[in-house]
Amino acid sequence: MVAAMADVLTLIPMADLLAFLAAGIVLNLTPGADVIFATACGIAGGPRVGAVAGLGVGFGGLFHVGLAAVGVSALIAAHPAALIVLKLAGAGYLLWLAWGSWRAAGRAQAAGAGEIRARLALWRGFVTNALNPKVALFVLAFLPQFTDAARGPVWLQIVVLGALFTLTGTVITAGYGALAGLAGQRLAARMGMMNKVAAGLLFLLALRMAWG
């Protein structure tokens, strides 16, 4: 499988590959739902939690790439009811996270809580991205533009390009989360306020997912 993916990369013209990577980096640098989520996690839990949240978002992106490769995303996109269900589920999950962050405001962090929060951030990042139908639609619209059936199986090209896009996106999103965490650490004495800010960001993200 790895050898096949490497073969696909060698068949993609360098100009096309560079154009794809440049477009992906620009898109990932533009703050979106993934960046907002990682930023909120970083503000509430510190740079490590923010970075891990970005990693979780990346795993969610790979999940959508896999669905696109096997054709599941196309089936979901063809059924508006399924998209609505996913959108509402994702928005509801974010509202639940926002409520939890709001309630956590002012609470002292127990010993070992950092590790627990990092694991939770990883899982929540994955779930948040996996339940975002906009990511599925984006993968379907963006990746196929850089594929060519003459190079080999299109599904394999989608996997390879999707992995590259997710890698750069994960690094960028994790960076946003870590920077937000560093900024939050400087205001550690006001951690209650940081949790409230994180709750507000998650709430706005839920609204954006539900009605965007």
MDTraj code that builds the backbone (N, CA, C; nanometers):
import mdtraj as md
import numpy as np

residues = "MET VAL ALA ALA MET ALA ASP VAL LEU THR LEU ILE PRO MET ALA ASP LEU LEU ALA PHE LEU ALA ALA GLY ILE VAL LEU ASN LEU THR PRO GLY ALA ASP VAL ILE PHE ALA THR ALA CYS GLY ILE ALA GLY GLY PRO ARG VAL GLY ALA VAL ALA GLY LEU GLY VAL GLY PHE GLY GLY LEU PHE HIS VAL GLY LEU ALA ALA VAL GLY VAL SER ALA LEU ILE ALA ALA HIS PRO ALA ALA LEU ILE VAL LEU LYS LEU ALA GLY ALA GLY TYR LEU LEU TRP LEU ALA TRP GLY SER TRP ARG ALA ALA GLY ARG ALA GLN ALA ALA GLY ALA GLY GLU ILE ARG ALA ARG LEU ALA LEU TRP ARG GLY PHE VAL THR ASN ALA LEU ASN PRO LYS VAL ALA LEU PHE VAL LEU ALA PHE LEU PRO GLN PHE THR ASP ALA ALA ARG GLY PRO VAL TRP LEU GLN ILE VAL VAL LEU GLY ALA LEU PHE THR LEU THR GLY THR VAL ILE THR ALA GLY TYR GLY ALA LEU ALA GLY LEU ALA GLY GLN ARG LEU ALA ALA ARG MET GLY MET MET ASN LYS VAL ALA ALA GLY LEU LEU PHE LEU LEU ALA LEU ARG MET ALA TRP GLY".split()
xyz = np.array([
    [0.0833, -0.1209, 0.0000],
    [0.0000, 0.0000, 0.0000],
    [0.0868, 0.1259, 0.0000],
    [0.1900, 0.1267, 0.0874],
    [0.2785, 0.2425, 0.0942],
    [0.3517, 0.2616, -0.0379],
    [0.3957, 0.1494, -0.0971],
    [0.4657, 0.1570, -0.2258],
    [0.3740, 0.2114, -0.3343],
    [0.2487, 0.1684, -0.3313],
    [0.1513, 0.2174, -0.4300],
    [0.1283, 0.3665, -0.4138],
    [0.1225, 0.4130, -0.2898],
    [0.1031, 0.5566, -0.2643],
    [0.2237, 0.6358, -0.3138],
    [0.3443, 0.5795, -0.2924],
    [0.4653, 0.6466, -0.3405],
    [0.4660, 0.6539, -0.4927],
    [0.4191, 0.5469, -0.5569],
    [0.4122, 0.5451, -0.7035],
    [0.3186, 0.6532, -0.7546],
    [0.2059, 0.6715, -0.6848],
    [0.1104, 0.7748, -0.7254],
    [0.1741, 0.9122, -0.7167],
    [0.2500, 0.9357, -0.6094],
    [0.3156, 1.0653, -0.5920],
    [0.4131, 1.0936, -0.7059],
    [0.4862, 0.9916, -0.7485],
    [0.5832, 1.0116, -0.8558],
    [0.5148, 1.0388, -0.9889],
    [0.3901, 0.9950, -1.0045],
    [0.3169, 1.0159, -1.1290],
    [0.2505, 1.1537, -1.1363],
    [0.2368, 1.2201, -1.0210],
    [0.1756, 1.3525, -1.0214],
    [0.2803, 1.4551, -1.0631],
    [0.2544, 1.5322, -1.1675],
    [0.3505, 1.6348, -1.2097],
    [0.3865, 1.7271, -1.0943],
    [0.5131, 1.7623, -1.0834],
    [0.5594, 1.8444, -0.9717],
    [0.4834, 1.9766, -0.9628],
    [0.4515, 2.0369, -1.0781],
    [0.3782, 2.1635, -1.0764],
    [0.2408, 2.1456, -1.0137],
    [0.1737, 2.0348, -1.0485],
    [0.0415, 2.0081, -0.9904],
    [0.0515, 1.9813, -0.8408],
    [0.1547, 1.9069, -0.8012],
    [0.1715, 1.8737, -0.6597],
    [0.2005, 1.9995, -0.5778],
    [0.2863, 2.0865, -0.6302],
    [0.3172, 2.2108, -0.5594],
    [0.1953, 2.3015, -0.5511],
    [0.1166, 2.3055, -0.6598],
    [-0.0057, 2.3864, -0.6590],
    [-0.1035, 2.3336, -0.5548],
    [-0.1135, 2.2014, -0.5449],
    [-0.2023, 2.1397, -0.4466],
    [-0.1576, 2.1733, -0.3046],
    [-0.0272, 2.1576, -0.2784],
    [0.0249, 2.1853, -0.1449],
    [0.0079, 2.3328, -0.1083],
    [0.0329, 2.4217, -0.2044],
    [0.0182, 2.5651, -0.1779],
    [-0.1264, 2.6003, -0.1466],
    [-0.2180, 2.5455, -0.2273],
    [-0.3601, 2.5725, -0.2035],
    [-0.4035, 2.5173, -0.0678],
    [-0.3552, 2.3982, -0.0351],
    [-0.3907, 2.3379, 0.0930],
    [-0.3403, 2.4189, 0.2109],
    [-0.2169, 2.4665, 0.2015],
    [-0.1599, 2.5449, 0.3114],
    [-0.2362, 2.6754, 0.3294],
    [-0.2677, 2.7429, 0.2186],
    [-0.3441, 2.8685, 0.2272],
    [-0.4806, 2.8437, 0.2903],
    [-0.5476, 2.7367, 0.2475],
    [-0.6784, 2.7048, 0.3036],
    [-0.6692, 2.6724, 0.4521],
    [-0.5655, 2.5995, 0.4910],
    [-0.5508, 2.5620, 0.6312],
    [-0.5109, 2.6801, 0.7189],
    [-0.4387, 2.7754, 0.6607],
    [-0.4014, 2.8946, 0.7373],
    [-0.5210, 2.9853, 0.7633],
    [-0.6221, 2.9744, 0.6782],
    [-0.7425, 3.0554, 0.6963],
    [-0.8230, 2.9989, 0.8123],
    [-0.8430, 3.0768, 0.9191],
    [-0.9152, 3.0247, 1.0360],
    [-1.0541, 2.9730, 1.0009],
    [-1.0789, 2.8486, 1.0348],
    [-1.2093, 2.7868, 1.0132],
    [-1.2535, 2.7164, 1.1393],
    [-1.3469, 2.6235, 1.1243],
    [-1.4016, 2.5535, 1.2396],
    [-1.2925, 2.4779, 1.3164],
    [-1.1982, 2.4160, 1.2430],
    [-1.0929, 2.3388, 1.3091],
    [-1.0013, 2.4280, 1.3921],
    [-0.9677, 2.5439, 1.3359],
    [-0.8808, 2.6378, 1.4072],
    [-0.9522, 2.6948, 1.5296],
    [-1.0799, 2.7277, 1.5140],
    [-1.1563, 2.7813, 1.6265],
    [-1.1619, 2.6800, 1.7400],
    [-1.1826, 2.5526, 1.7055],
    [-1.1897, 2.4494, 1.8071],
    [-1.0561, 2.4338, 1.8791],
    [-0.9466, 2.4224, 1.8034],
    [-0.8146, 2.4063, 1.8644],
    [-0.7780, 2.5280, 1.9486],
    [-0.8148, 2.6458, 1.9016],
    [-0.7882, 2.7683, 1.9768],
    [-0.8629, 2.7681, 2.1097],
    [-0.9886, 2.7279, 2.1051],
    [-1.0681, 2.7210, 2.2280],
    [-1.0068, 2.6228, 2.3263],
    [-0.9617, 2.5085, 2.2761],
    [-0.8991, 2.4082, 2.3629],
    [-0.7685, 2.4608, 2.4207],
    [-0.6905, 2.5310, 2.3383],
    [-0.5652, 2.5867, 2.3863],
    [-0.5865, 2.6913, 2.4940],
    [-0.6852, 2.7768, 2.4741],
    [-0.7151, 2.8809, 2.5722],
    [-0.7554, 2.8185, 2.7055],
    [-0.8358, 2.7128, 2.6991],
    [-0.8867, 2.6515, 2.8207],
    [-0.7857, 2.5592, 2.8879],
    [-0.7025, 2.4887, 2.8080],
    [-0.6164, 2.3860, 2.8664],
    [-0.4679, 2.4067, 2.8516],
    [-0.4240, 2.5084, 2.7792],
    [-0.2814, 2.5298, 2.7624],
    [-0.2312, 2.4839, 2.6270],
    [-0.1028, 2.5107, 2.5964],
    [-0.0484, 2.4815, 2.4630],
    [-0.0512, 2.3342, 2.4259],
    [-0.0241, 2.2449, 2.5221],
    [-0.0237, 2.1016, 2.4908],
    [-0.1625, 2.0541, 2.4527],
    [-0.2618, 2.0975, 2.5279],
    [-0.3996, 2.0575, 2.4980],
    [-0.4428, 2.1147, 2.3637],
    [-0.4040, 2.2396, 2.3351],
    [-0.4390, 2.2996, 2.2068],
    [-0.3775, 2.2262, 2.0901],
    [-0.2494, 2.1857, 2.1066],
    [-0.1814, 2.1119, 1.9996],
    [-0.2440, 1.9745, 1.9798],
    [-0.2764, 1.9067, 2.0894],
    [-0.3382, 1.7741, 2.0792],
    [-0.4768, 1.7839, 2.0167],
    [-0.5478, 1.8914, 2.0462],
    [-0.6778, 1.9120, 1.9827],
    [-0.6622, 1.9221, 1.8312],
    [-0.5559, 1.9901, 1.7874],
    [-0.5282, 1.9983, 1.6442],
    [-0.4986, 1.8625, 1.5842],
    [-0.4297, 1.7777, 1.6602],
    [-0.4026, 1.6416, 1.6140],
    [-0.5318, 1.5621, 1.5991],
    [-0.6219, 1.5798, 1.6957],
    [-0.7512, 1.5120, 1.6867],
    [-0.8297, 1.5560, 1.5652],
    [-0.8249, 1.6863, 1.5359],
    [-0.8905, 1.7380, 1.4157],
    [-0.8320, 1.6717, 1.2916],
    [-0.7003, 1.6505, 1.2926],
    [-0.6360, 1.5844, 1.1795],
    [-0.6856, 1.4427, 1.1592],
    [-0.7036, 1.3688, 1.2683],
    [-0.7585, 1.2336, 1.2573],
    [-0.9007, 1.2379, 1.2002],
    [-0.9759, 1.3409, 1.2383],
    [-1.1096, 1.3566, 1.1810],
    [-1.1039, 1.3829, 1.0325],
    [-1.0019, 1.4591, 0.9904],
    [-0.9843, 1.4837, 0.8477],
    [-0.9517, 1.3563, 0.7720],
    [-0.8659, 1.2715, 0.8298],
    [-0.8345, 1.1432, 0.7661],
    [-0.9585, 1.0548, 0.7555],
    [-1.0453, 1.0658, 0.8545],
    [-1.1705, 0.9908, 0.8518],
    [-1.2528, 1.0303, 0.7290],
    [-1.2619, 1.1603, 0.7025],
    [-1.3377, 1.2068, 0.5860],
    [-1.2691, 1.1681, 0.4550],
    [-1.1373, 1.1701, 0.4542],
    [-1.0644, 1.1280, 0.3339],
    [-1.0939, 0.9818, 0.3039],
    [-1.0959, 0.8989, 0.4073],
    [-1.1288, 0.7578, 0.3892],
    [-1.2691, 0.7380, 0.3358],
    [-1.3642, 0.8153, 0.3903],
    [-1.5024, 0.8057, 0.3418],
    [-1.5122, 0.8471, 0.1954],
    [-1.4384, 0.9519, 0.1601],
    [-1.4413, 0.9979, 0.0209],
    [-1.3811, 0.8937, -0.0716],
    [-1.2742, 0.8283, -0.0266],
    [-1.2050, 0.7298, -0.1108],
    [-1.2939, 0.6106, -0.1436],
    [-1.3788, 0.5712, -0.0493],
    [-1.4653, 0.4544, -0.0730],
    [-1.6042, 0.4947, -0.1223],
    [-1.6260, 0.6246, -0.1416],
    [-1.7522, 0.6696, -0.1996],
    [-1.8639, 0.6985, -0.1016],
    [-1.8368, 0.6836, 0.0288],
    [-1.9428, 0.7064, 0.1273],
    [-1.9815, 0.8535, 0.1340],
    [-1.8820, 0.9418, 0.1281],
    [-1.9115, 1.0852, 0.1362],
    [-2.0030, 1.1297, 0.0232],
    [-1.9837, 1.0736, -0.0963],
    [-2.0693, 1.1095, -0.2093],
    [-2.2137, 1.0675, -0.1826],
    [-2.2313, 0.9518, -0.1209],
    [-2.3669, 0.9063, -0.0879],
    [-2.4327, 0.9985, 0.0144],
    [-2.3552, 1.0387, 0.1149],
    [-2.4099, 1.1293, 0.2163],
    [-2.4449, 1.2636, 0.1546],
    [-2.3564, 1.3150, 0.0694],
    [-2.3807, 1.4448, 0.0063],
    [-2.5045, 1.4423, -0.0819],
    [-2.5384, 1.3247, -0.1346],
    [-2.6544, 1.3139, -0.2234],
    [-2.7858, 1.3081, -0.1465],
    [-2.7799, 1.2982, -0.0142],
    [-2.9011, 1.2889, 0.0670],
    [-2.9034, 1.4052, 0.1664],
    [-2.9787, 1.5113, 0.1364],
    [-2.9833, 1.6296, 0.2235],
    [-3.0198, 1.5977, 0.3672],
    [-3.1078, 1.5000, 0.3877],
    [-3.1487, 1.4659, 0.5239],
    [-3.0299, 1.4166, 0.6059],
    [-2.9418, 1.3383, 0.5427],
    [-2.8241, 1.2885, 0.6131],
    [-2.7302, 1.4022, 0.6511],
    [-2.7171, 1.5007, 0.5622],
    [-2.6324, 1.6159, 0.5916],
    [-2.6882, 1.6954, 0.7088],
    [-2.8198, 1.7112, 0.7117],
    [-2.8829, 1.7864, 0.8201],
    [-2.8619, 1.7156, 0.9536],
    [-2.8786, 1.5835, 0.9535],
    [-2.8589, 1.5061, 1.0771],
    [-2.7160, 1.5217, 1.1276],
    [-2.6178, 1.5099, 1.0366],
    [-2.4782, 1.5268, 1.0749],
    [-2.4520, 1.6677, 1.1291],
    [-2.5095, 1.7661, 1.0621],
    [-2.4884, 1.9050, 1.1030],
    [-2.5441, 1.9298, 1.2427],
    [-2.6642, 1.8818, 1.2684],
    [-2.7257, 1.9024, 1.3993],
    [-2.6526, 1.8234, 1.5078],
    [-2.6068, 1.7033, 1.4732],
    [-2.5314, 1.6240, 1.5706],
    [-2.4013, 1.6940, 1.6081],
    [-2.3338, 1.7471, 1.5076],
    [-2.2093, 1.8186, 1.5336],
    [-2.2319, 1.9443, 1.6159],
    [-2.3361, 2.0206, 1.5830],
    [-2.3674, 2.1424, 1.6576],
    [-2.4049, 2.1093, 1.8020],
    [-2.4830, 2.0032, 1.8195],
    [-2.5214, 1.9630, 1.9544],
    [-2.4015, 1.9215, 2.0371],
    [-2.3076, 1.8519, 1.9756],
    [-2.1864, 1.8097, 2.0456],
    [-2.1041, 1.9311, 2.0891],
    [-2.0928, 2.0297, 2.0016],
    [-2.0172, 2.1496, 2.0355],
    [-2.0850, 2.2292, 2.1467],
    [-2.2167, 2.2340, 2.1461],
    [-2.2894, 2.3024, 2.2535],
    [-2.2636, 2.2331, 2.3868],
    [-2.2590, 2.1011, 2.3842],
    [-2.2302, 2.0261, 2.5065],
    [-2.0892, 2.0579, 2.5571],
    [-1.9931, 2.0667, 2.4652],
    [-1.8576, 2.1028, 2.5042],
    [-1.8523, 2.2451, 2.5599],
    [-1.9275, 2.3356, 2.4974],
    [-1.9302, 2.4743, 2.5441],
    [-1.9854, 2.4820, 2.6863],
    [-2.0905, 2.4076, 2.7140],
    [-2.1494, 2.4065, 2.8474],
    [-2.0505, 2.3514, 2.9501],
    [-1.9806, 2.2446, 2.9124],
    [-1.8817, 2.1881, 3.0029],
    [-1.7687, 2.2849, 3.0324],
    [-1.7232, 2.3589, 2.9308],
    [-1.6166, 2.4563, 2.9499],
    [-1.6632, 2.5715, 3.0381],
    [-1.7878, 2.6127, 3.0189],
    [-1.8434, 2.7224, 3.1002],
    [-1.8517, 2.6808, 3.2474],
    [-1.8952, 2.5582, 3.2716],
    [-1.9075, 2.5087, 3.4088],
    [-1.7718, 2.4908, 3.4750],
    [-1.6693, 2.4650, 3.3906],
    [-1.5348, 2.4431, 3.4443],
    [-1.4669, 2.5730, 3.4843],
    [-1.5246, 2.6862, 3.4452],
    [-1.4640, 2.8152, 3.4754],
    [-1.4484, 2.8320, 3.6268],
    [-1.3285, 2.8645, 3.6683],
    [-1.3048, 2.8892, 3.8091],
    [-1.2680, 2.7661, 3.8888],
    [-1.2789, 2.6468, 3.8315],
    [-1.2431, 2.5257, 3.9042],
    [-1.0917, 2.5072, 3.9042],
    [-1.0390, 2.4586, 4.0112],
    [-0.8949, 2.4294, 4.0192],
    [-0.8672, 2.3006, 3.9442],
    [-0.7562, 2.2954, 3.8737],
    [-0.7189, 2.1765, 3.7976],
    [-0.6501, 2.0762, 3.8894],
    [-0.7079, 1.9576, 3.9006],
    [-0.6535, 1.8547, 3.9881],
    [-0.5258, 1.7960, 3.9293],
    [-0.4480, 1.7296, 4.0139],
    [-0.3243, 1.6656, 3.9671],
    [-0.3571, 1.5607, 3.8630],
    [-0.2824, 1.5641, 3.7519],
    [-0.3057, 1.4670, 3.6455],
    [-0.4146, 1.5080, 3.5502],
    [-0.4826, 1.6188, 3.5762],
    [-0.5935, 1.6591, 3.4893],
    [-0.5444, 1.6991, 3.3515],
    [-0.4179, 1.7479, 3.3432],
    [-0.3649, 1.7885, 3.2140],
    [-0.3621, 1.6737, 3.1157],
    [-0.3198, 1.5561, 3.1613],
    [-0.3142, 1.4388, 3.0747],
    [-0.4536, 1.3984, 3.0307],
    [-0.5486, 1.4044, 3.1269],
    [-0.6861, 1.3685, 3.0942],
    [-0.7427, 1.4660, 2.9919],
    [-0.7158, 1.5936, 3.0103],
    [-0.7689, 1.6940, 2.9189],
    [-0.7069, 1.6786, 2.7811],
    [-0.5795, 1.6383, 2.7767],
    [-0.5155, 1.6180, 2.6466],
    [-0.5823, 1.5025, 2.5727],
    [-0.6093, 1.3931, 2.6442],
    [-0.6752, 1.2789, 2.5801],
    [-0.8157, 1.3167, 2.5349],
    [-0.8849, 1.3925, 2.6179],
    [-1.0194, 1.4363, 2.5802],
    [-1.0146, 1.5291, 2.4594],
    [-0.9141, 1.6169, 2.4565],
    [-0.9005, 1.7096, 2.3439],
    [-0.8768, 1.6331, 2.2140],
    [-0.7962, 1.5262, 2.2226],
    [-0.7706, 1.4438, 2.1038],
    [-0.9005, 1.3825, 2.0534],
    [-0.9769, 1.3229, 2.1435],
    [-1.1027, 1.2588, 2.1049],
    [-1.2044, 1.3609, 2.0550],
    [-1.2166, 1.4712, 2.1275],
    [-1.3145, 1.5726, 2.0893],
    [-1.2795, 1.6371, 1.9560],
    [-1.1502, 1.6558, 1.9305],
    [-1.1100, 1.7097, 1.8013],
    [-1.1506, 1.6174, 1.6881],
    [-1.1314, 1.4874, 1.7092],
    [-1.1716, 1.3898, 1.6073],
    [-1.3219, 1.3928, 1.5853],
    [-1.3991, 1.3861, 1.6939],
    [-1.5455, 1.3807, 1.6819],
    [-1.5994, 1.5082, 1.6178],
    [-1.5462, 1.6229, 1.6601],
    [-1.5932, 1.7508, 1.6053],
    [-1.5743, 1.7563, 1.4543],
    [-1.4589, 1.7134, 1.4066],
    [-1.4321, 1.7171, 1.2633],
    [-1.5094, 1.6081, 1.1894],
    [-1.5212, 1.4902, 1.2518],
    [-1.5914, 1.3792, 1.1878],
    [-1.7397, 1.4097, 1.1704],
    [-1.7964, 1.4904, 1.2608],
    [-1.9389, 1.5235, 1.2545],
    [-1.9664, 1.6526, 1.1769],
    [-1.8633, 1.7061, 1.1129],
    [-1.8803, 1.8294, 1.0361],
    [-1.9023, 1.7951, 0.8882],
    [-2.0255, 1.8051, 0.8391],
    [-2.0517, 1.7682, 0.6990],
    [-1.9806, 1.8588, 0.5994],
    [-1.9449, 1.9799, 0.6421],
    [-1.8755, 2.0707, 0.5514],
    [-1.7386, 2.0151, 0.5126],
    [-1.6766, 1.9419, 0.6054],
    [-1.5467, 1.8818, 0.5741],
    [-1.5629, 1.7751, 0.4669],
    [-1.6689, 1.6945, 0.4810],
    [-1.6947, 1.5899, 0.3811],
    [-1.7183, 1.6520, 0.2436],
    [-1.7981, 1.7578, 0.2390],
    [-1.8268, 1.8237, 0.1116],
    [-1.7015, 1.8888, 0.0541],
    [-1.6186, 1.9454, 0.1421],
    [-1.4961, 2.0085, 0.0956],
    [-1.4024, 1.9054, 0.0332],
    [-1.3868, 1.7919, 0.0997],
    [-1.3001, 1.6859, 0.0472],
    [-1.3489, 1.6416, -0.0899],
    [-1.4812, 1.6276, -0.1042],
    [-1.5374, 1.5852, -0.2325],
    [-1.5151, 1.6889, -0.3419],
    [-1.5169, 1.8175, -0.3048],
    [-1.5046, 1.9232, -0.4048],
    [-1.3594, 1.9561, -0.4380],
    [-1.2705, 1.9438, -0.3403],
    [-1.1334, 1.9920, -0.3569],
    [-1.0379, 1.8856, -0.4121],
    [-1.0342, 1.7707, -0.3481],
    [-0.9344, 1.6699, -0.3855],
    [-0.9477, 1.6183, -0.5286],
    [-1.0697, 1.5885, -0.5784],
    [-1.0798, 1.5344, -0.7145],
    [-1.0251, 1.6259, -0.8230],
    [-1.0149, 1.7565, -0.7931],
    [-0.9628, 1.8492, -0.8935],
    [-0.8160, 1.8200, -0.9268],
    [-0.7472, 1.7504, -0.8383],
    [-0.6044, 1.7238, -0.8577],
    [-0.5783, 1.5772, -0.8906],
    [-0.6834, 1.5049, -0.9275],
    [-0.6668, 1.3640, -0.9653],
    [-0.6777, 1.3482, -1.1157],
    [-0.6259, 1.2379, -1.1641],
    [-0.6309, 1.2064, -1.3066],
    [-0.6343, 1.0547, -1.3191],
    [-0.7402, 1.0029, -1.3806],
    [-0.7560, 0.8582, -1.3940],
    [-0.6399, 0.7945, -1.4700],
    [-0.5703, 0.8729, -1.5525],
    [-0.4578, 0.8183, -1.6286],
    [-0.3389, 0.7835, -1.5390],
    [-0.3358, 0.8383, -1.4191],
    [-0.2241, 0.8123, -1.3284],
    [-0.2431, 0.6842, -1.2470],
    [-0.3642, 0.6348, -1.2442],
    [-0.3915, 0.5174, -1.1620],
    [-0.5252, 0.5311, -1.0924],
    [-0.5560, 0.4418, -0.9979],
    [-0.6848, 0.4458, -0.9277],
    [-0.7114, 0.5826, -0.8638],
    [-0.8266, 0.6395, -0.8933],
    [-0.8599, 0.7716, -0.8393],
    [-0.8713, 0.7660, -0.6876],
    [-0.9257, 0.6560, -0.6346],
    [-0.9424, 0.6463, -0.4894],
    [-0.8078, 0.6530, -0.4180],
    [-0.7052, 0.5925, -0.4812],
    [-0.5727, 0.5958, -0.4199],
    [-0.5137, 0.7357, -0.4265],
    [-0.5385, 0.8061, -0.5358],
    [-0.4922, 0.9440, -0.5458],
    [-0.5585, 1.0311, -0.4400],
    [-0.6877, 1.0075, -0.4151],
    [-0.7594, 1.0832, -0.3124],
    [-0.6987, 1.0565, -0.1746],
    [-0.6642, 0.9305, -0.1488],
    [-0.6027, 0.8953, -0.0209],
    [-0.4679, 0.9653, -0.0044],
    [-0.3853, 0.9616, -0.1090],
    [-0.2522, 1.0219, -0.1017],
    [-0.2624, 1.1734, -0.0849],
    [-0.3415, 1.2373, -0.1697],
    [-0.3565, 1.3826, -0.1611],
    [-0.4235, 1.4226, -0.0301],
    [-0.5224, 1.3452, 0.0113],
    [-0.5898, 1.3737, 0.1365],
    [-0.4968, 1.3626, 0.2555],
    [-0.4075, 1.2639, 0.2514],
    [-0.3107, 1.2487, 0.3602],
    [-0.2162, 1.3679, 0.3658],
    [-0.1711, 1.4155, 0.2499],
    [-0.0832, 1.5323, 0.2459],
    [-0.1548, 1.6571, 0.2967],
    [-0.2797, 1.6754, 0.2520],
    [-0.3573, 1.7915, 0.2949],
    [-0.3812, 1.7863, 0.4454],
    [-0.4125, 1.6677, 0.4955],
    [-0.4386, 1.6532, 0.6384],
    [-0.3129, 1.6763, 0.7209],
    [-0.1979, 1.6317, 0.6691],
    [-0.0716, 1.6503, 0.7408],
    [-0.0409, 1.7984, 0.7594],
    [-0.0475, 1.8746, 0.6505],
    [-0.0189, 2.0179, 0.6618],
    [-0.1241, 2.0869, 0.7479],
    [-0.2496, 2.0455, 0.7326],
    [-0.3563, 2.1059, 0.8118],
    [-0.3408, 2.0769, 0.9599],
    [-0.2972, 1.9554, 0.9928],
    [-0.2789, 1.9185, 1.1330],
    [-0.1688, 2.0016, 1.1974],
    [-0.0581, 2.0170, 1.1259],
    [0.0531, 2.0968, 1.1789],
    [0.0088, 2.2405, 1.2032],
    [-0.0628, 2.2978, 1.1076],
    [-0.1073, 2.4368, 1.1201],
    [-0.2089, 2.4520, 1.2321],
    [-0.3070, 2.3619, 1.2360],
    [-0.4108, 2.3712, 1.3386],
    [-0.3533, 2.3503, 1.4776],
    [-0.2625, 2.2533, 1.4910],
    [-0.1968, 2.2302, 1.6194],
    [-0.1165, 2.3531, 1.6603],
    [-0.0561, 2.4192, 1.5622],
    [0.0188, 2.5416, 1.5914],
    [-0.0718, 2.6515, 1.6442],
    [-0.1886, 2.6675, 1.5821],
    [-0.2852, 2.7650, 1.6315],
    [-0.3234, 2.7333, 1.7760],
    [-0.3517, 2.6053, 1.8014],
    [-0.3927, 2.5657, 1.9359],
    [-0.2833, 2.5895, 2.0389],
    [-0.1585, 2.5574, 2.0030],
    [-0.0472, 2.5770, 2.0956],
    [-0.0242, 2.7251, 2.1242],
    [-0.0315, 2.8080, 2.0202],
    [-0.0134, 2.9522, 2.0399],
    [-0.1231, 3.0103, 2.1277],
    [-0.2458, 2.9638, 2.1068],
    [-0.3559, 3.0097, 2.1913],
    [-0.3325, 2.9662, 2.3353],
    [-0.2766, 2.8440, 2.3521],
    [-0.2471, 2.7967, 2.4864],
    [-0.1398, 2.8794, 2.5549],
    [-0.0368, 2.9186, 2.4795],
    [0.0684, 3.0024, 2.5359],
    [0.0132, 3.1376, 2.5790],
    [-0.0751, 3.1930, 2.4973],
    [-0.1379, 3.3203, 2.5332],
    [-0.2226, 3.3035, 2.6577],
    [-0.2934, 3.1891, 2.6654],
    [-0.3785, 3.1636, 2.7812],
    [-0.2977, 3.1447, 2.9082],
    [-0.1801, 3.0818, 2.8962],
    [-0.0962, 3.0590, 3.0140],
    [-0.0520, 3.1900, 3.0774],
    [-0.0349, 3.2912, 2.9963],
    [0.0077, 3.4207, 3.0491],
    [-0.1021, 3.4844, 3.1329],
    [-0.2232, 3.4309, 3.1156],
    [-0.3364, 3.4801, 3.1940],
    [-0.3887, 3.3700, 3.2861],
    [-0.2966, 3.2850, 3.3323],
    [-0.3373, 3.1687, 3.4114],
    [-0.4134, 3.2080, 3.5363],
    [-0.3823, 3.3234, 3.5918],
    [-0.4517, 3.3674, 3.7124],
    [-0.5986, 3.3939, 3.6853],
    [-0.6310, 3.4093, 3.5592],
    [-0.7708, 3.4334, 3.5219],
    [-0.8247, 3.3148, 3.4434],
    [-0.7918, 3.1938, 3.4879],
    [-0.8294, 3.0738, 3.4137],
    [-0.9804, 3.0613, 3.3991],
    [-1.0546, 3.1096, 3.4997],
    [-1.2001, 3.1054, 3.4879],
    [-1.2467, 3.1824, 3.3660],
    [-1.1884, 3.2985, 3.3438],
    [-1.2242, 3.3790, 3.2264],
    [-1.1832, 3.3085, 3.0984],
    [-1.0684, 3.2390, 3.1002],
    [-1.0228, 3.1674, 2.9822],
    [-1.1213, 3.0572, 2.9436],
    [-1.1736, 2.9873, 3.0436],
    [-1.2729, 2.8839, 3.0164],
    [-1.4008, 2.9435, 2.9588],
    [-1.4371, 3.0607, 3.0071],
    [-1.5571, 3.1262, 2.9540],
    [-1.5354, 3.1707, 2.8094],
    [-1.4153, 3.2194, 2.7801],
    [-1.3839, 3.2571, 2.6419],
    [-1.3900, 3.1346, 2.5520],
    [-1.3328, 3.0228, 2.6007],
    [-1.3367, 2.8988, 2.5237],
    [-1.4799, 2.8536, 2.5012],
    [-1.5627, 2.8657, 2.6058],
    [-1.7042, 2.8282, 2.5933],
    [-1.7738, 2.9139, 2.4884],
    [-1.7406, 3.0441, 2.4879],
    [-1.8010, 3.1331, 2.3883],
    [-1.7610, 3.0965, 2.2472],
    [-1.6339, 3.0625, 2.2276],
    [-1.5877, 3.0222, 2.0945],
    [-1.6570, 2.8941, 2.0479],
    [-1.6701, 2.7975, 2.1384],
    [-1.7366, 2.6719, 2.1028],
    [-1.8836, 2.6951, 2.0717],
    [-1.9463, 2.7870, 2.1475],
    [-2.0873, 2.8181, 2.1231],
    [-2.1046, 2.8805, 1.9851],
    [-2.0189, 2.9755, 1.9503],
    [-2.0266, 3.0382, 1.8185],
    [-1.9992, 2.9376, 1.7078],
    [-1.9070, 2.8443, 1.7336],
    [-1.8772, 2.7415, 1.6356],
    [-1.9969, 2.6503, 1.6142],
    [-2.0688, 2.6199, 1.7225],
    [-2.1902, 2.5382, 1.7112],
    [-2.2946, 2.6086, 1.6273],
    [-2.3120, 2.7379, 1.6479],
    [-2.4075, 2.8155, 1.5684],
    [-2.3675, 2.8151, 1.4211],
    [-2.2377, 2.8319, 1.3980],
    [-2.1880, 2.8345, 1.2594],
    [-2.2128, 2.7006, 1.1914],
    [-2.1915, 2.5911, 1.2640],
    [-2.2131, 2.4590, 1.2045],
    [-2.3611, 2.4333, 1.1776],
    [-2.4477, 2.4801, 1.2688],
    [-2.5905, 2.4527, 1.2562],
    [-2.6552, 2.5362, 1.1458],
    [-2.6134, 2.6613, 1.1344],
    [-2.6816, 2.7499, 1.0385],
    [-2.5928, 2.7979, 0.9240],
    [-2.4669, 2.7556, 0.9241],
    [-2.3771, 2.7995, 0.8168],
    [-2.4017, 2.7292, 0.6857],
])
top = md.Topology()
chain = top.add_chain()
for i, resn in enumerate(residues, 1):
    res = top.add_residue(resn, chain, resSeq=i)
    for name in ("N", "CA", "C"):
        top.add_atom(name, md.element.get_by_symbol(name[0]), res)
traj = md.Trajectory(xyz[None], top)
